Amino acid sequence: MKIGVNLIQYTDCQGLEIFTQNILAHLPLTEEDDVVLFTNQKSAVLFSGLNPRFKIININFSYLNPLSLILFQQFGLTRELKQKKIDILFCPSLAVPLFFRNKIVTIHDVAFRRFLEETSLISRLYLNISLWSVKYFSRAITTVSEFSKNELVSLLKITPSKITVLTEGTPTLTPVSEDKAVQITDRFSLKNKNYFMYIGNVRPRKNLPAVLAAFKIFSQHHSDYHFLIAGKRDSKLIALADAATKMDLADKIIFPGFISPEEKTALLKRSRGLIFISLYEGFGLPVLEAQTLNVPVLSSQTSSLPEIAGNSALLVDPRNIKDIAAGMESIATDDTLRATLIKRGRENSNKYSWRRSAQTLMALCKRYADPRNK
Protein backbone atom coordinates (compact mmCIF):
# COMPACT_ATOMS: atom_id res chain seq x y z
CA MET A 1 0.00 0.00 0.00
CA LYS A 2 1.27 3.45 -0.91
CA ILE A 3 0.06 6.21 1.40
CA GLY A 4 0.44 9.87 0.45
CA VAL A 5 0.41 12.63 3.07
CA ASN A 6 -0.47 16.17 2.06
CA LEU A 7 1.90 18.53 3.90
CA ILE A 8 1.91 21.22 1.23
CA GLN A 9 0.00 23.69 3.40
CA TYR A 10 2.30 23.76 6.46
CA THR A 11 4.83 26.57 6.92
CA ASP A 12 5.40 26.73 10.70
CA CYS A 13 4.96 24.56 13.77
CA GLN A 14 1.70 25.06 15.67
CA GLY A 15 -1.14 22.81 16.80
CA LEU A 16 -1.97 21.19 13.45
CA GLU A 17 1.67 20.48 12.75
CA ILE A 18 2.23 18.94 16.19
CA PHE A 19 -0.78 16.67 15.65
CA THR A 20 0.51 15.59 12.24
CA GLN A 21 4.10 15.03 13.39
CA ASN A 22 2.97 12.75 16.20
CA ILE A 23 0.48 10.75 14.14
CA LEU A 24 3.08 10.13 11.43
CA ALA A 25 5.84 9.31 13.91
CA HIS A 26 3.71 6.53 15.40
CA LEU A 27 2.30 5.15 12.14
CA PRO A 28 2.70 1.33 12.15
CA LEU A 29 4.12 0.13 8.83
CA THR A 30 4.51 -3.32 7.32
CA GLU A 31 7.14 -4.25 4.74
CA GLU A 32 4.55 -3.70 2.01
CA ASP A 33 3.73 -0.13 3.08
CA ASP A 34 5.25 3.00 1.58
CA VAL A 35 4.61 6.53 2.84
CA VAL A 36 5.21 9.55 0.61
CA LEU A 37 5.21 13.02 2.17
CA PHE A 38 4.37 15.86 -0.20
CA THR A 39 5.95 19.03 1.21
CA ASN A 40 6.99 22.60 0.51
CA GLN A 41 10.47 23.80 1.40
CA LYS A 42 9.45 24.65 4.98
CA SER A 43 7.33 21.61 5.78
CA ALA A 44 10.11 19.41 4.39
CA VAL A 45 12.18 20.56 7.36
CA LEU A 46 9.31 20.30 9.86
CA PHE A 47 8.57 16.69 8.93
CA SER A 48 12.05 15.35 8.24
CA GLY A 49 13.48 12.65 10.51
CA LEU A 50 10.15 11.12 11.55
CA ASN A 51 10.82 7.76 9.94
CA PRO A 52 13.69 6.78 7.61
CA ARG A 53 11.22 4.85 5.46
CA PHE A 54 9.24 7.97 4.60
CA LYS A 55 9.96 9.41 1.17
CA ILE A 56 9.76 13.20 0.92
CA ILE A 57 8.76 14.82 -2.36
CA ASN A 58 9.59 18.48 -1.84
CA ILE A 59 8.07 21.20 -4.00
CA ASN A 60 10.13 24.40 -3.90
CA PHE A 61 7.74 27.32 -4.29
CA SER A 62 9.05 30.62 -5.63
CA TYR A 63 6.31 32.36 -3.66
CA LEU A 64 5.34 30.51 -0.50
CA ASN A 65 1.92 32.09 0.01
CA PRO A 66 -1.58 30.64 0.62
CA LEU A 67 -2.76 31.13 -2.96
CA SER A 68 0.25 29.31 -4.43
CA LEU A 69 -0.23 26.40 -2.03
CA ILE A 70 -3.97 26.14 -2.72
CA LEU A 71 -3.51 26.19 -6.50
CA PHE A 72 -0.78 23.56 -6.40
CA GLN A 73 -2.96 21.22 -4.35
CA GLN A 74 -5.72 21.41 -6.96
CA PHE A 75 -3.53 20.81 -10.00
CA GLY A 76 0.10 19.92 -9.25
CA LEU A 77 -0.57 17.66 -6.28
CA THR A 78 -3.36 15.78 -8.05
CA ARG A 79 -0.96 15.12 -10.94
CA GLU A 80 1.75 13.93 -8.52
CA LEU A 81 -0.68 11.56 -6.79
CA LYS A 82 -1.56 9.90 -10.07
CA GLN A 83 2.05 9.70 -11.27
CA LYS A 84 3.24 8.18 -7.99
CA LYS A 85 0.27 5.77 -7.95
CA ILE A 86 -0.84 6.77 -4.45
CA ASP A 87 -3.47 4.38 -3.12
CA ILE A 88 -4.82 6.67 -0.39
CA LEU A 89 -4.06 10.28 0.58
CA PHE A 90 -4.10 11.46 4.17
CA CYS A 91 -4.87 15.18 4.59
CA PRO A 92 -4.34 16.27 8.23
CA SER A 93 -6.42 19.43 7.75
CA LEU A 94 -8.95 21.06 5.43
CA ALA A 95 -6.21 21.88 2.91
CA VAL A 96 -7.19 19.27 0.33
CA PRO A 97 -7.20 18.54 -3.40
CA LEU A 98 -10.92 19.14 -3.84
CA PHE A 99 -11.82 16.51 -6.44
CA PHE A 100 -9.38 13.76 -5.53
CA ARG A 101 -11.62 11.08 -4.06
CA ASN A 102 -9.22 8.62 -2.49
CA LYS A 103 -8.48 10.71 0.58
CA ILE A 104 -8.95 10.60 4.35
CA VAL A 105 -9.25 14.04 5.92
CA THR A 106 -8.93 15.25 9.49
CA ILE A 107 -11.23 18.12 10.49
CA HIS A 108 -10.06 19.36 13.88
CA ASP A 109 -13.02 21.67 14.47
CA VAL A 110 -15.41 24.01 12.69
CA ALA A 111 -14.65 27.08 14.78
CA PHE A 112 -14.78 29.28 11.68
CA ARG A 113 -18.49 28.52 11.48
CA ARG A 114 -19.03 29.50 15.13
CA PHE A 115 -16.68 32.53 15.26
CA LEU A 116 -17.07 34.39 11.97
CA GLU A 117 -14.80 37.22 13.12
CA GLU A 118 -11.78 34.91 13.18
CA THR A 119 -11.57 34.48 9.41
CA SER A 120 -11.96 36.69 6.37
CA LEU A 121 -14.80 36.24 3.91
CA ILE A 122 -12.39 34.73 1.38
CA SER A 123 -11.00 32.28 3.95
CA ARG A 124 -14.50 31.19 4.97
CA LEU A 125 -15.42 30.65 1.35
CA TYR A 126 -12.37 28.45 0.83
CA LEU A 127 -12.99 26.49 4.04
CA ASN A 128 -16.64 25.92 3.16
CA ILE A 129 -15.67 24.66 -0.29
CA SER A 130 -13.16 22.34 1.37
CA LEU A 131 -15.84 21.07 3.74
CA TRP A 132 -18.08 20.36 0.76
CA SER A 133 -15.24 18.41 -0.87
CA VAL A 134 -14.55 16.43 2.29
CA LYS A 135 -18.23 15.58 2.69
CA TYR A 136 -18.71 14.37 -0.88
CA PHE A 137 -15.21 13.58 -2.20
CA SER A 138 -13.45 11.69 0.57
CA ARG A 139 -13.45 8.08 1.74
CA ALA A 140 -13.44 8.86 5.44
CA ILE A 141 -13.27 11.76 7.88
CA THR A 142 -11.41 11.82 11.17
CA THR A 143 -11.63 14.32 14.00
CA VAL A 144 -10.07 14.73 17.43
CA SER A 145 -12.97 14.50 19.91
CA GLU A 146 -16.55 13.37 20.25
CA PHE A 147 -17.47 17.03 20.58
CA SER A 148 -16.01 17.80 17.15
CA LYS A 149 -17.69 14.74 15.69
CA ASN A 150 -21.05 15.96 16.97
CA GLU A 151 -20.31 19.40 15.49
CA LEU A 152 -19.72 17.85 12.07
CA VAL A 153 -22.89 15.82 12.29
CA SER A 154 -25.08 18.71 13.44
CA LEU A 155 -23.63 21.53 11.33
CA LEU A 156 -22.71 19.67 8.14
CA LYS A 157 -25.17 16.75 8.26
CA ILE A 158 -22.35 14.26 7.74
CA THR A 159 -23.29 10.64 8.39
CA PRO A 160 -21.82 9.69 11.80
CA SER A 161 -20.49 6.36 10.47
CA LYS A 162 -18.19 8.27 8.09
CA ILE A 163 -16.43 10.01 11.01
CA THR A 164 -13.78 8.36 13.19
CA VAL A 165 -12.36 10.00 16.31
CA LEU A 166 -8.54 10.15 16.43
CA THR A 167 -7.74 11.85 19.71
CA GLU A 168 -4.47 13.60 20.23
CA GLY A 169 -2.01 11.78 22.47
CA THR A 170 0.08 12.37 25.53
CA PRO A 171 2.53 15.15 24.61
CA THR A 172 6.25 14.48 24.50
CA LEU A 173 7.81 17.69 25.79
CA THR A 174 11.47 18.64 25.55
CA PRO A 175 13.14 17.58 28.82
CA VAL A 176 14.76 20.38 30.84
CA SER A 177 16.91 20.02 33.94
CA GLU A 178 15.98 21.92 37.09
CA ASP A 179 19.06 24.16 36.79
CA LYS A 180 18.20 24.97 33.18
CA ALA A 181 14.58 25.67 34.12
CA VAL A 182 15.76 28.17 36.74
CA GLN A 183 17.96 29.89 34.14
CA ILE A 184 15.06 30.15 31.70
CA THR A 185 12.60 31.58 34.26
CA ASP A 186 15.30 34.06 35.24
CA ARG A 187 15.63 35.08 31.58
CA PHE A 188 11.92 35.91 31.58
CA SER A 189 12.22 37.79 34.92
CA LEU A 190 10.12 35.11 36.63
CA LYS A 191 12.69 33.47 38.88
CA ASN A 192 11.22 32.84 42.35
CA LYS A 193 7.95 34.48 41.29
CA ASN A 194 4.39 33.15 41.25
CA TYR A 195 2.80 33.17 37.82
CA PHE A 196 0.10 31.61 35.70
CA MET A 197 0.66 30.63 32.09
CA TYR A 198 -1.29 30.48 28.85
CA ILE A 199 -0.06 28.85 25.63
CA GLY A 200 -1.72 29.46 22.28
CA ASN A 201 -2.91 32.10 19.87
CA VAL A 202 -5.04 35.16 20.62
CA ARG A 203 -8.12 34.39 18.55
CA PRO A 204 -11.48 35.57 19.93
CA ARG A 205 -12.50 32.04 20.92
CA LYS A 206 -9.51 31.88 23.28
CA ASN A 207 -11.37 34.35 25.49
CA LEU A 208 -8.26 36.19 26.68
CA PRO A 209 -9.89 39.61 27.33
CA ALA A 210 -12.18 37.91 29.88
CA VAL A 211 -9.17 36.10 31.36
CA LEU A 212 -7.31 39.40 31.78
CA ALA A 213 -10.36 40.96 33.46
CA ALA A 214 -10.50 38.00 35.84
CA PHE A 215 -6.78 38.25 36.53
CA LYS A 216 -7.22 41.92 37.43
CA ILE A 217 -9.79 40.92 40.08
CA PHE A 218 -7.49 38.15 41.30
CA SER A 219 -4.51 40.54 41.45
CA GLN A 220 -6.27 42.82 43.90
CA HIS A 221 -5.55 40.22 46.59
CA HIS A 222 -2.44 38.65 45.01
CA SER A 223 -0.23 41.48 43.85
CA ASP A 224 2.79 39.14 43.72
CA TYR A 225 1.36 37.10 40.81
CA HIS A 226 2.28 37.50 37.14
CA PHE A 227 0.72 36.06 34.00
CA LEU A 228 2.75 34.82 31.02
CA ILE A 229 0.87 34.63 27.69
CA ALA A 230 2.96 32.75 25.11
CA GLY A 231 1.99 32.69 21.45
CA LYS A 232 2.39 34.23 18.04
CA ARG A 233 3.21 37.94 18.15
CA ASP A 234 0.64 39.37 15.77
CA SER A 235 -1.83 42.26 15.66
CA LYS A 236 -4.24 40.45 17.99
CA LEU A 237 -1.55 39.93 20.61
CA ILE A 238 -0.48 43.57 20.33
CA ALA A 239 -4.10 44.63 20.87
CA LEU A 240 -4.29 42.38 23.93
CA ALA A 241 -1.10 43.94 25.30
CA ASP A 242 -2.64 47.39 24.81
CA ALA A 243 -5.73 46.22 26.68
CA ALA A 244 -3.54 44.98 29.54
CA THR A 245 -1.90 48.40 29.74
CA LYS A 246 -5.27 50.15 29.91
CA MET A 247 -6.23 47.80 32.75
CA ASP A 248 -3.05 48.76 34.67
CA LEU A 249 -1.70 45.25 34.24
CA ALA A 250 1.32 46.09 32.06
CA ASP A 251 3.77 45.22 34.84
CA LYS A 252 1.97 41.93 35.56
CA ILE A 253 1.46 40.45 32.08
CA ILE A 254 4.38 39.08 30.06
CA PHE A 255 4.03 38.66 26.28
CA PRO A 256 7.15 36.82 25.04
CA GLY A 257 5.74 35.83 21.63
CA PHE A 258 6.71 32.36 20.41
CA ILE A 259 8.79 30.39 22.88
CA SER A 260 11.07 27.44 22.15
CA PRO A 261 10.13 23.86 23.15
CA GLU A 262 12.75 24.03 25.92
CA GLU A 263 11.34 27.33 27.19
CA LYS A 264 7.80 25.95 27.10
CA THR A 265 8.72 22.99 29.28
CA ALA A 266 10.65 25.11 31.80
CA LEU A 267 8.12 27.93 32.06
CA LEU A 268 5.09 25.64 32.24
CA LYS A 269 6.74 23.32 34.75
CA ARG A 270 7.51 26.17 37.17
CA SER A 271 4.16 27.94 36.80
CA ARG A 272 1.41 27.80 39.43
CA GLY A 273 -1.11 26.70 36.84
CA LEU A 274 -2.16 26.66 33.20
CA ILE A 275 -5.05 29.04 32.46
CA PHE A 276 -6.94 27.77 29.43
CA ILE A 277 -10.42 29.33 29.44
CA SER A 278 -11.41 28.90 25.79
CA LEU A 279 -14.93 29.32 24.50
CA TYR A 280 -14.33 26.65 21.86
CA GLU A 281 -11.74 23.90 21.40
CA GLY A 282 -11.70 20.85 19.17
CA PHE A 283 -9.33 19.17 21.62
CA GLY A 284 -7.09 21.41 23.75
CA LEU A 285 -3.61 19.87 23.79
CA PRO A 286 -2.14 22.45 26.25
CA VAL A 287 -4.29 20.84 28.94
CA LEU A 288 -2.40 17.56 28.53
CA GLU A 289 0.94 19.35 28.20
CA ALA A 290 0.45 20.93 31.62
CA GLN A 291 -0.78 17.71 33.18
CA THR A 292 2.27 15.72 32.02
CA LEU A 293 4.39 18.25 33.95
CA ASN A 294 2.28 17.99 37.13
CA VAL A 295 0.82 21.46 36.65
CA PRO A 296 -2.82 22.07 37.70
CA VAL A 297 -5.19 23.33 35.01
CA LEU A 298 -7.99 25.90 35.10
CA SER A 299 -10.20 25.43 32.06
CA SER A 300 -13.70 25.80 30.60
CA GLN A 301 -17.01 24.04 30.96
CA THR A 302 -17.54 24.37 27.20
CA SER A 303 -16.90 22.53 23.92
CA SER A 304 -14.48 19.57 24.08
CA LEU A 305 -12.73 20.60 27.30
CA PRO A 306 -14.99 18.74 29.78
CA GLU A 307 -14.60 15.66 27.55
CA ILE A 308 -10.80 15.90 27.38
CA ALA A 309 -10.12 16.99 30.97
CA GLY A 310 -13.04 15.51 32.88
CA ASN A 311 -12.52 16.00 36.61
CA SER A 312 -8.75 16.39 36.20
CA ALA A 313 -9.04 20.16 35.70
CA LEU A 314 -10.94 22.87 37.54
CA LEU A 315 -13.66 23.88 35.09
CA VAL A 316 -15.34 27.29 35.18
CA ASP A 317 -17.88 29.25 33.16
CA PRO A 318 -15.74 31.04 30.55
CA ARG A 319 -18.26 33.87 30.21
CA ASN A 320 -18.34 34.62 33.93
CA ILE A 321 -15.35 36.77 34.90
CA LYS A 322 -15.95 36.36 38.62
CA ASP A 323 -16.09 32.58 38.20
CA ILE A 324 -12.74 32.65 36.37
CA ALA A 325 -11.22 34.85 39.09
CA ALA A 326 -12.49 32.47 41.78
CA GLY A 327 -10.91 29.59 39.87
CA MET A 328 -7.58 31.41 39.84
CA GLU A 329 -7.91 31.95 43.58
CA SER A 330 -8.51 28.23 44.14
CA ILE A 331 -5.60 27.16 41.93
CA ALA A 332 -3.29 29.60 43.73
CA THR A 333 -4.24 28.96 47.35
CA ASP A 334 -5.99 25.60 47.85
CA ASP A 335 -3.15 23.12 48.34
CA THR A 336 -5.53 20.17 48.72
CA LEU A 337 -7.20 21.01 45.42
CA ARG A 338 -3.82 21.48 43.74
CA ALA A 339 -2.63 18.06 44.88
CA THR A 340 -5.87 16.45 43.67
CA LEU A 341 -5.69 18.13 40.25
CA ILE A 342 -2.05 17.18 39.82
CA LYS A 343 -2.77 13.52 40.62
CA ARG A 344 -5.87 13.37 38.42
CA GLY A 345 -4.09 15.27 35.66
CA ARG A 346 -1.26 12.78 35.54
CA GLU A 347 -3.77 9.92 35.31
CA ASN A 348 -5.79 11.76 32.67
CA SER A 349 -2.83 12.50 30.40
CA ASN A 350 -1.88 8.83 30.45
CA LYS A 351 -5.24 7.89 28.90
CA TYR A 352 -4.31 9.43 25.55
CA SER A 353 -2.12 7.63 23.03
CA TRP A 354 -0.64 8.77 19.71
CA ARG A 355 0.17 5.15 18.92
CA ARG A 356 -3.45 4.08 19.33
CA SER A 357 -4.69 6.91 17.10
CA ALA A 358 -2.00 6.15 14.50
CA GLN A 359 -3.09 2.50 14.47
CA THR A 360 -6.69 3.60 13.89
CA LEU A 361 -5.59 5.83 11.01
CA MET A 362 -3.58 3.01 9.45
CA ALA A 363 -6.59 0.71 9.64
CA LEU A 364 -8.64 3.32 7.78
CA CYS A 365 -5.91 3.69 5.16
CA LYS A 366 -5.80 -0.06 4.56
CA ARG A 367 -9.56 -0.27 4.37
CA TYR A 368 -9.99 2.51 1.81
CA ALA A 369 -6.87 1.72 -0.21
CA ASP A 370 -8.53 -1.61 -1.00
CA PRO A 371 -10.11 -1.28 -4.49
CA ARG A 372 -13.10 -3.26 -3.29
CA ASN A 373 -14.05 -0.38 -0.96
CA LYS A 374 -13.87 2.37 -3.59
Buried (B, 14 or more C-beta within 10 A) or exposed (E): BBBBBBBBBBBEBBBBBBBBBBBBBBBEBEEEBBBBBBBBEBBBEBBEEBEEEBEBBBBEBEEEEEEBBBEBBEEBBBEBBEEBEBBBBBBBBBBBBBEBEBBBBBBBBBBBBBBEEBBEEEEBEBBBEBBEBBBEBBBBBBBBBBBBBBBBBEEBEBEEEBBBBBBBBBBBBEEBEEEEBBEBBEEBEBEEBBBBBBBBBBBBBBBBBBBBBBBBBBBEEBEEBBBBBBBEBEEBBEEBBEBBEEBEBEEBBBBBEEBEEBBBBBBBBBBBBBBBBBBBBBBBBBBBBBBBBBBBBBBBBBBBBBBBBEEBBBBBBBBBBEBBBBBBBBBBEBEEEBEBBBEBBBEBBEBBBBBBBBBBBBEBBBBBBEEEEE
